[in-house]
Amino acid sequence: MTEKSERIKTYKEFYHFYLTEHENKTCRWLHFTGTAILFTDVIYLSIAGLWAEFWWTLPVIGYGFAWVGHFFFEKNKPATFKYPLWSLFSDFRMFFEMLTRKIK
């Protein structure tokens, strides 16, 4: 594993780091909840034709739950600040791995 000050070069290495930054179960479940609400919101806004008015709710919901988990339970800084795309992809990956019980 690299030092936190070093730049991570591969997604495989990043995802390992990402999981170490989400060891607290409450933090992980807050991520899961925010992502589940985010998916529900995307479906609802699309079906209801409200996409243009309420698209801005997506990052508030998705990041809101996750950041509460990091700041109050995990007590670390979200990886989103340094690795935004890999972090977003990893949020979805962790969600589906929790959903399929690959991660408990």
Sequence and secondary structure as in RCSB ss.txt:
>XXXX:A:sequence
MTEKSERIKTYKEFYHFYLTEHENKTCRWLHFTGTAILFTDVIYLSIAGLWAEFWWTLPVIGYGFAWVGHFFFEK
NKPATFKYPLWSLFSDFRMFFEMLTRKIK
>XXXX:A:secstr
   TTS   SHHHHHHHHHHTT SHHHHHHHHHHHHHHHHHHHHHHHHT HHHHTTHHHHHHHHHHHHIIIIII 
S  GGGT HHHHHHHHHHHHHHHHTTS  
